[in-house]
Amino acid sequence: MSLGESNAASLESSTPLATDAQVTKARLADYIALTKPRLSLMSIITALLGYFAADPIKNLPVFFALTIGTSLAAAGAAILNQWFERRPDALMHRTADRPLPRGVIQPTTALILGLLTSFIGVGILFVWTHPITAWLGLATVLIYIAIYTPLKRVTPLSTEIGALPGAIPPLMGWVAAEGMVTTLGWVLFGILLTWQMPHFMAISWMYREDYERGGFKMLVLCNHGATKISYAAIVYTILLIVVTSIPIVLSITGPIYAIGAILLSAFIGIRAWQFFKATDKDRPARSLFFASIIHLPLLFAVLVIDRWVF
């Protein structure tokens, strides 16, 4: 056991999580925080962009069911994740203020709420969108909670595994609109899968001390972690650019997407290269992080516009 692991284990055993008797009355904001709204919003937006990329809104009931079902499933998965990680969260500065470590919501309440919300969301998708969309939604929740979350404290490969549920929502939206998975639907999945990696490599560098404090197994915390994470960021960015280029090569998109994809690929590629080359990676990591946040919605936006125009 490394010094970091030993410290984390010691902290975890001594960190008092609030008992039921100590739990104070939760506010609405605490329940909203339990759903990880920013992360859940990303799932909702990418699912809807997948729907829009397949077709403009022609079936409002399906569109609303996709929105509500995905929102509930994503919120439920986030709640279950916080329930599962409530002890590590209490050890890390950036998560210690979450509702469960603070003791404003009981763990049992969070567990029940997470399960109900997840399965109600999947049920809505099954009844009012498409069965494949619902199965994809269920797979997202199960992989995120049953595989990715526990593996975060076991192996750095959890990052790649965690990218799978993050990449499924646009595929859900595509199937809800098309009724099947086609080439462009898989491209959307591939874009999300590869985009998450440089995005998360930047995050893991920025919060590496917190992750060590929480006992998570991260690539950045391995021997020669700075070198390994640099190579991972640049390799996955190259893969992202390759996947982004597939619709252009196959001529299944028009000039709007082609121009936007090329410019955005250069934009994030430069940031990844700067992160790769830097000795002091703090500022390049933040630059890559913000570049990834700008890159994804703009790429999907030009794809949707291109599909509607051409």
Secondary structure, 3 states (H helix, E strand, C coil): CCHHHHHHHHHHHHCCCCCHHHCCCCCHHHHHHHCCHHHHHHHHHHHHHHHHHHCCCCCHHHHHHHHHHHHHHHHHHHHHHHHHCHHHHHHCCCCCCCHHHHCCCCHHHHHHHHHHHHHHHHHHHHHHCCHHHHHHHHHHHHHHHHHHHHHCCCCCCHHHHHHHHHHHHHHHHHHHHHCCCCHHHHHHHHHHHHHHHHHHHHHHHHCHHHHHHHCCCCHHHCCCHHHHHHHHHHHHHHHHHHHHHHHHHCCCCCHHHHHHHHHHHHHHHHHHHHHHHCCCCHHHHHHHHHHHHHHHHHHHHHHHHHHHHC
